[in-house]
Amino acid sequence: MIQVEKFNDMPEVGAIRGPMATMDNEIGLPDQPLIVHEWFASVGGSENVASAIRQTFQGSDLLCLWKEPNVEISGPGRVLQTILAMQPFHGRKILSLPLMPLVWRWTKARHHSSRLAIVSSHLFAHHVAVPRRMRKLLYVHTPARYIWEPEYDTRGQNLLVRIAAAVLKPIDRRRAAEAHGIAANSEFVRQRIIKAWGLESRVIYPPVEVEEILAVDDWASVLEPRDRVTLDALPDAFVLGASRFIPYKRLDLAIVAGQLAGMSVVIAGAGPEEGRLRQLAAAAEVPVHFVIAPSNSLLRALYQKARVYVFPPIEDFGIMPVEAMAVGTPVVANRIGGASESVLDGVTGAHFHPDDQESLAEAIGRSLELDRGAIAEHALKFSRQRFESEILSWVADSYPTY
């Protein structure tokens, strides 16, 4: 059973501290690192990485700003939360955002007895204050995009955010410089870290459940009856676009890809863009089918049945292209971003320019001719076992006496 506690030493939170009411008490196991992550509002790429790091060091405490009740975090150790887990802040990113840098400096990580903190950061988690005896290592998904590269995040184009960014940039750079070691989740992000913070880092690609995917020869055969009906209703050959239905994922390009290839399209996922995507689908020259909120098994069956998976966004890394490759499906990926590193052009898929339809058509044509067996073999390079080994090596190199 995981013990969930509020974890902050601000005076006004005394009523919620429970067993940690004494500020001078050291908490945690000194032989286990403290794992720090932004928040757990869903189970996505960065959350999975933080959980994988924690599982590498079994028994570690996990500190986050807040955790949603429906998110399960398995394994020994406690899940510790800050004052932002309280109302009215809980789960409200926009309301909490101005307070996040301050809250990370106020947390009782300063009183944790571990000698090491491993911080999974894509916003302000690397601001967390630790005692002098504790080393701080950063696993960086990206420096905050809306501060450092607003062209990749529409939130950064807001006037108030731009003003705040001017103030936050020097603070963010100083907090990053506190680290005793930095790992980036891709070469793309490593270059961002140099540009934003002026710091070097080591590339450690995130873990993908490749072994789990490869353990099933035919994902259609293990589907629940309802999912099997959904899969069987789809055409035998289709272009797949799968992700959250939000603007920067550019799922409209999956529909364009289908039209260029003269092939049906399947759009899988969920989100606020569904209405717009359905409008585009209604006007498309090829049939477009929607699979809303597919289960993991159904998504893997979709990967397996698809002729090609189209991945248009500029991502820090991109877990889903590797999942598609694990079943042998070629991936057409944006030539900019982390997916261009996992997808080998001409071997496991092809790269394209998102604003050039000729580039997209050419990439699809080349991908359809590739060897699916070689594609699946390449995906093994992104396994969880590889990730755990590289994390342990990084810790050993950054903190030899730990």
C-alpha positions, -999 to 999 in steps of 0.1 A, spaced: 0 0 0 14 34 -10 13 61 16 3 94 1 12 125 21 12 163 16 49 174 15 56 210 22 71 230 50 52 263 45 37 273 79 1 274 67 0 237 58 6 224 93 -28 208 93 -21 186 63 14 174 72 4 144 93 34 123 103 58 150 89 47 178 111 82 182 126 103 201 102 136 189 116 128 153 112 147 136 84 124 115 62 131 88 37 157 60 34 192 73 30 202 44 7 174 52 -18 173 83 -40 144 107 -38 126 107 -72 110 141 -81 85 147 -109 63 177 -119 28 161 -113 8 130 -120 -24 142 -137 -24 113 -162 -1 85 -173 18 99 -202 54 98 -215 71 119 -188 51 102 -160 61 68 -173 98 78 -173 95 91 -137 79 58 -127 106 38 -145 133 57 -127 116 50 -94 113 13 -102 150 12 -111 157 21 -75 131 0 -57 118 16 -25 123 52 -34 100 80 -23 84 100 -50 78 137 -47 54 156 -70 34 188 -69 2 167 -69 -13 134 -80 -47 128 -93 -67 101 -74 -73 80 -105 -35 77 -113 -20 45 -98 17 45 -89 29 11 -80 59 -1 -60 73 4 -25 80 39 -11 58 69 -5 41 93 -29 47 128 -14 28 159 -25 31 196 -20 7 223 -9 -5 225 -45 -23 192 -39 -48 212 -18 -78 231 -32 -82 254 -50 -49 245 -67 -51 207 -71 -49 198 -107 -53 233 -120 -21 240 -139 -29 276 -150 -38 286 -114 -8 268 -99 17 279 -125 29 312 -110 35 294 -76 53 264 -89 89 278 -88 84 290 -53 67 258 -41 96 237 -54 120 259 -33 99 255 -2 94 217 -2 107 195 25 130 178 0 155 199 20 148 176 50 148 143 32 176 119 44 186 106 10 220 115 -4 206 118 -40 176 133 -58 168 123 -94 145 149 -109 123 143 -139 117 178 -153 97 193 -182 88 226 -164 100 236 -130 108 204 -111 145 210 -114 140 241 -92 135 218 -62 156 227 -32 178 200 -17 203 200 13 240 205 6 247 168 14 222 157 -14 233 155 -50 207 165 -76 206 148 -110 182 160 -137 165 139 -163 152 166 -187 123 160 -211 127 196 -222 134 230 -208 100 247 -204 89 252 -240 67 282 -235 95 300 -217 124 291 -240 108 281 -273 73 296 -275 72 288 -312 67 251 -301 40 260 -275 11 283 -281 10 291 -244 43 310 -248 27 334 -272 5 350 -246 17 385 -237 16 379 -199 36 346 -204 61 364 -225 66 390 -198 69 363 -171 94 344 -193 118 373 -193 119 372 -155 120 334 -153 148 327 -178 177 338 -156 162 320 -126 155 289 -146 191 289 -158 205 292 -123 184 264 -110 195 241 -138 231 250 -130 226 235 -95 226 200 -109 255 176 -105 246 158 -137 220 162 -165 205 136 -189 184 146 -219 157 124 -234 170 129 -270 197 147 -289 171 172 -299 165 180 -262 203 180 -255 207 208 -280 178 227 -264 195 224 -230 227 239 -245 207 267 -261 186 275 -230 209 268 -201 244 266 -216 249 232 -200 260 198 -214 241 166 -209 240 129 -217 213 114 -239 193 86 -224 163 77 -245 131 70 -225 119 34 -219 93 19 -242 75 -13 -234 90 -30 -264 94 -64 -248 58 -64 -237 47 -55 -272 69 -81 -289 56 -108 -265 23 -110 -285 26 -122 -321 -10 -111 -330 -26 -84 -309 -59 -89 -326 -61 -123 -310 -60 -110 -274 -86 -83 -278 -118 -81 -258 -149 -89 -279 -159 -52 -282 -124 -41 -293 -123 -70 -318 -155 -58 -334 -140 -24 -337 -109 -37 -353 -127 -60 -377 -148 -32 -390 -118 -13 -403 -104 -17 -438 -76 -42 -444 -51 -15 -454 -50 19 -439 -28 48 -428 -28 53 -391 -27 86 -371 -28 81 -334 -23 106 -305 -42 130 -284 -65 152 -304 -48 185 -299 -36 210 -325 2 205 -323 -1 168 -330 -11 177 -366 -34 147 -371 -49 165 -401 -17 154 -419 -26 117 -414 -57 124 -434 -36 142 -461 -12 112 -461 -41 88 -468 -53 110 -497 -18 111 -511 -15 73 -508 -50 66 -520 -56 46 -488 -82 47 -460 -72 65 -428 -78 55 -392 -75 83 -365 -72 69 -330 -72 89 -297 -93 115 -280 -93 152 -273 -107 186 -280 -98 185 -317 -122 157 -325 -149 180 -340 -125 197 -364 -109 164 -374 -143 149 -382 -151 179 -404 -118 173 -423 -127 136 -425 -161 144 -440 -145 164 -468 -116 139 -474 -113 120 -507 -107 87 -489 -126 70 -461 -116 82 -426 -125 60 -396 -123 71 -359 -113 49 -330 -120 70 -298 -98 63 -267 -86 29 -277 -73 5 -250 -36 -3 -250 -43 -37 -266 -65 -22 -293 -39 5 -301 -12 -21 -305 -36 -41 -328 -41 -9 -348 -3 -4 -351 0 -40 -363 -28 -38 -389 -17 -4 -403 4 -2 -434 22 29 -421 20 51 -390 21 89 -396 37 110 -368 37 147 -377 44 166 -345 77 181 -333 82 160 -301 110 159 -276 112 121 -282 80 104 -291 70 71 -275 43 61 -300 66 58 -331 87 33 -312 56 13 -301 45 12 -338 80 0 -349 79 -27 -322 52 -45 -342 71 -39 -374 51 -10 -388 70 17 -407 68 52 -393 66 85 -413 80 111 -389 86 148 -388 122 154 -398 125 178 -369 124 165 -333 132 134 -313 112 111 -335 137 117 -363 163 100 -340 143 68 -333 130 65 -368 158 56 -391 152 71 -425 151 44 -451 154 16 -426 124 18 -401 105 46 -419 110 79 -435 113 116 -425 93 143 -441 87 181 -439 53 188 -424 46 217 -448 56 199 -480 30 174 -494 55 162 -520 79 153 -491 51 135 -473 40 115 -504 76 105 -511 81 94 -474 50 72 -475 60 55 -507 95 47 -494 81 34 -460 57 10 -476 86 -9 -491 105 -16 -459 112 -49 -441 89 -51 -411 112 -76 -394 141 -52 -394 118 -25 -381 108 -45 -350 144 -55 -343 154 -18 -342 127 -10 -317 145 -32 -291 171 -5 -287 146 15 -267 137 -12 -242 131 -7 -205 161 -29 -197 184 -6 -217 169 24 -200 175 10 -165 211 1 -174 219 36 -187 202 53 -157 224 33 -133 255 40 -153 247 77 -154 242 78 -116 274 59 -111 293 84 -133 277 114 -118 280 103 -81 307 76 -79 304 73 -41 266 68 -40 
